[in-house]
Amino acid sequence: MIPIGKTYFDEDDFKAVVEPLKSGWVLQGKYVKEFEDVFSSFTDVKNSVAVSSGSTALQLVLSTYGLKEGDEVILPSFTWIATANAIEYTGAKPVFVDIDLSTYNIDVNKIENAITERTKGIIPVHLFGLCADMDAINSIAKKHNLFVVEDAACALGSYYKGRHCGSFGDYGCFSFHPRKSITTGEGGMITTNDAAKSDLCRSLRNHGASDKKALPFLLSDYDNLGYNFRMTDIQGALGVSQMKKINFLLDERKKAAALYDKHLSKIEWLNLPAAGKDYTHSYQSYVCMFMPEEINEKNVEKISSKRNEFMMMLEREGAATRQGTHSVAHQQYYKKKYCLENSDCFNSKAAEMCTIAFPVYPGISENEIISVATIAEKYKP
């Protein structure tokens, strides 16, 4: 079976995670600090703050804005549900904007129509490793005095106009889930160029503790209402080790994507992922649109059924696939609470129903990719 993803660990990783165990210090410590420093250096962002997951990174930074019931935050509908949940936890309302099907990212031409007097911010998502159009988003945000938080969960190694993602907004939020470019099992990182924001995040991840203590044996003061969102030193040590081979890990994904481009290009009913000249795609996922005909509201169910049939055929013949992600506006919690219709954010719904993520991970061979493509070519929609 060719899996949808596979973690890449080597002897250096195994050795790295043992060091905190040997020291007896496994809580947040020197390895987390080293991981933060290495991450800042790679992304060229001044401050990095390690946390327990990409989801808690989003939740923590949104808590810094004092959002409350009645406030609104804009996000793309086609994203992992954690993006919307982070807004929901604050009491604010997630306002879903449809995507551009050529990129799977938020359609910047639809953002201003979603802005009201209650809108406080925008969360662009750099989906599957392709940056959103940050110049356009920041221009809109500046015009309407909105904050920008980049959901960069999938986007370590992704660039827009030569700058790494997570450096454009007030904050960037990254994930180290096992399917991401590097992994610490679970884990996340907040990036910001603002020192005051960084200090606040460090406090909030540690129950709201102040760093200032009169004497080393006294407890900290607690100036903020915080969380236990800390990363362990075991994860930090693994993160440091993974970052030492980040260029290799990213190159492996890009090589796999180039091979898919080569071997799937003959299949006319698959729209392959693409990036414009201003974008460097990191291919956290290689996501295609199953599109035997132009998709509309009348035929999307039929096309989705064929897509599922195609994916089942691949599964039977030894290649795992997944849908790209889901349309959060059509998940039952949000659909019911905000009285959303099936026709709302149709591109997001079409992407949920018709996308296919193919296996991508460091170490996947050209023969395995040829095998996937050969199986795919057999299908006649």
N, C-alpha and C positions, 0 to 999 in steps of 0.2 A: 504494500500500500504506500502510495506517495502521499504524505500528510499535507494538510493545508499550511502548516508551519512547523518549525523544529528549532528548539533552542540550540545555541552554539556555545558549548563550554569546552575549555581546554585545561591542561594541567595548571596553568597560571591561575585560572579561576578557582580550581579545587584548593590550591595552596592558599589563595587569598582569603577564602571564607574560614579557613582554619585559624588564621592569625588572631582574630578577635576572641575565638574560643580559648586559645592558648593564654591570651592576656588576662582572661577573666572579665573583660569589659565588653559587654555585648550591646549595651544601650547606645544611643546616639553619642558619638565620640569623635576621635581623631580621624577615623576612616570616612565618616560622613562629611566632615569638614574637607578632607582631601578630595572626595568625590565632588563636592560643590565647587571647589576651586578648579578642578579639571574641566568640569562642565562649563563654567563661566569662560574659561580659556577657549574651549572649542567653539562655543556659540558666539563669542565676542560680546557677551553681556556682562555688565559690571558685577551683578549680584545673583547668586543662585542659592535657593533654599530648599533642601531636601525634605520631603514629606512621605507619608505612608502610601500614597497612591496618586494617580493622575486625577481621580475623582475628588479626593480630599484637597488636592491643589486648587481645583476650581472652587470648591466650597469655601476654602479658607480665604482666597483672594476676594471673592464676592462679599464675604462677611465684612471686609474692610470699608465697604461703601455705605454701610448703614441702610441698606435696602429694606423696604417695608411693604406691607400690603398696599396695593394701589400703584406701586411702581412697576415699570415694565422694562424688560431687557430683551433685545432682539438677538435671535440666533437662527442658523439654518435648520430646516426641519430634518434634513437627511444627515444624521449624525448618531453617535452612540448616545443612549438615553441619559448617561451621566451628565451631559452638557445641560440638558433641560432640568434634571433633578437638582443640580447645584443652584439654579435660579429659584426653583420651587422651594427649596429649604429656607431661603431668606424671607419668604412670604411674598416676594414679587411675582409678577406674571411673566412666563416665557412667551414671547411673541414670535411665532414661526414665520420665516420667510423662505420662499421656494429657492431651489438651486438652479444653476446652469448645468444642463446635462452634459455639456462638453468637458466640464471640469469636476463635477459633483460638489462644487463649493457654492457658497451663498451667491445668489444672483445680485450683484451690486446695483443693478438697475431697478431692483424692487425694494431696496432698503428704505429709501425716503418715504415711500408710500405707507410704510409700517410705523413711522415715527409719529408719536403724539406728544402732547404736553406732559405725559407721564413717563415718557421714555428716558431712561437713565444711562443705558449703555448698550454696546454691541459685543457679542462674542462670535467672531469669525472662527471657523474650524478649518484647519489645514488638513483636509481629509485624504487618507490613504498615502500621505507623504507629498501632496501638492499644495503649495501655499495658496491662500486666498489672495485676491487683488488688494493688497494692503494700502497702496496709494489711494485708491478710490474710497476704501473704507475709512481710512484716517481723515480724508478730506470731508466726508460726510459727518464723521464724529466731531471734528473741529467746528464745522458749521453749526451743529446743533448742541455743542457743549456736552458730548457724551463720552463716557469712559470706553476704553477698548481693552478687552481681555482676550488674548489669543489662546484658543484651545489647540495646542500643538501636540496633543497626545500621540499622534501618529507620525510626527514630522521631524524627529531628530535627523539632522543631515539635509534638511530641505531649505532652499534659499530662494529669495525673491530679490531680483536686481542686485545680486551679490551680497546681500545681507541674510544672515541666518534668521529663521523664524523665531519668534519669542523675543525679538528685539524691537518690534514695531509698536506694540501697544503699551499700556501701563504695566501689564504683566503678561508672561507666557506660562503655560501650564503643560508639562510633559508627563508621559506615562512610561513605566518600565515593565509593563505586562509582558509575559513570555512571547507574544507575537510582535512586539515592538523591535526596533533596530538594536537596542541593547536591553538586557533584562536584569532586574534584581529580584525576580519572582513577582512580588508586588512592589510598588514604590513609585514616587513621582518627584518632579522638580518644578519649582516656581522660579522664573527669571524676571528680573526687573533692573532697569538702569537707575532707579530711584533709591538712594540709600535709606531714606526714612521708611519707604514701603517695605524694603527688605528687613529692616529692624522690626517693624510691626509683625511681619509674617513669622519671623523667628520667635517672637513672643507668643503669637497665637498658636503656633504648632505645639507649644510646650505649656498648655493650660493657661496662657496669658502671663507667664512669668517674666519678671524683669531680670535682665542680666546682672543688675547691680546687687551685690551682697556686701554688707558691712564686714563680715567675717566668713571664712570658708566653711565653717561648720553650721552656719545659720541657713534657714530656708529663704528662698527668694521672696520678694514682694510680688504680688499679683496685681498688675495695673490694668489688665484687660480680661474680658471674658473669652477664654481660649478653648482649645481642644487638645486631645492627645493624638496628634497627627505626626508624631516623630518617626523617623526612619531608624532602624537598628544599625549598629556598626557592622553586623554581619552583611547586611544588604549594602552598606556603604563600601565595604571592602570589595564586594563583588562588582559594584558599580565602577570603582576605580580600575579594576582588572579589565572589565568589559570596555571601558573607554580607551584603554591602551591599544585596543585593536578595532576602534570604531571605523577607521578608514577602510580596513579590510572588510568589515561586516557590511558597510554601506556599498562597497564595490561589488560584493557578492550579490546583493539585491539588484544593483543596476545591471550586472552581467546577465542575471536571470531574466530581467525585464527585456533586455535587448534580444535575448534568445526567443522569448515569447513573441516579441514583435516580428521577428524573422519567421518563425514557424507557424504563427497563427494568422499571418497577414493574408493568406489565401482564402480564409473563411469570411465570406462577404457579409454574413449575418452577425458577425461579432464586431462591435465598435471597440477598438483597442484604446487604452489610456494614452493621453498625449499631454505634453507640456509646452507652453510657448517659450520664446527665446529668453524671456526675463525670469524663467523659472527653472530651478533644479529640483527634479522629482527624486525623492529618496525611496520610493516603492516599498513602503511598509506593507502595502498590499498591491497586487496586480489585478485591477478590477476592470472588467469588460462589460459592455451592455449587450445583452442578447436581443437582437433587433432584426428579425427576418422581414419586418415591414415597419413603416413609420408607426410609432406608438401613439394611440389616442385613448380617450376614455371608453370608447366602444370595444376596442380590441385588446386592452391591456390584460384582462383576465385570461384570454386565450393565449396570448404570448407568454404570460407568466407560467401557465400550465405547461407549455412546450419547454420553457426554460427549466422547470422542475424535472421534466422528463429527461432532458439533456443531462442535467446534473446527476440524476439517478443512474443514467447510463455510465457516466464517468466513475461514479462510486462503485458500481458493479465491476468495472474493469480495472479498478485499483488506483483511482486518482480522487483524492478528497477535494471538494470545493465548498464554498460558502456564498450566500448572498453578500453583497457589499456591506451594507449595514441596514438599519431600519429608518423608516420615516416616523419620527417621534410624534408628529402631529396626528398620526393614525394609530398610535398605541392607545389602548383603551383608557388608561388613566387620564391622559391629556385630552383625548377626543371627547370623553364624557364631561370632564370638568369644565372645559372651555367651549363646549358645544360646537366642535369642529366637524366639518362635512368631508365626505370622501373626496369631493372635488377640490378641497383646499390643498394647496401645495401639491398639485398633480405631478410635477416633475419628480418630487421627492417620493411620492407613492410609486411612480413608474420605476424609479431607480431601485426602490425596495423590492419590487416584484420582478425586475428584469435584469439586475446586475449579477455577475458571477465573479468571485474572487478565486484565482487559480493559485496553486501551491507556489510560495516564494519563501525561501530561507537560505542562509549561508550553507553552501555545500550541496545544494540541489544541482544535479548534473545536466549537461546538455542532452544526454540520452533519456533522462527522465522527462525533460521538457518536450523532447521529440515524441516520447511515448504519449504524453498528455495531448499534444497536438494531433497525433495520429488517431487517437481515440475520438477527439473532437471532430475531425474531418469525416468520420463515419456517419455523423448525425445529419439527417436531412429534415429540417423544420418544415 
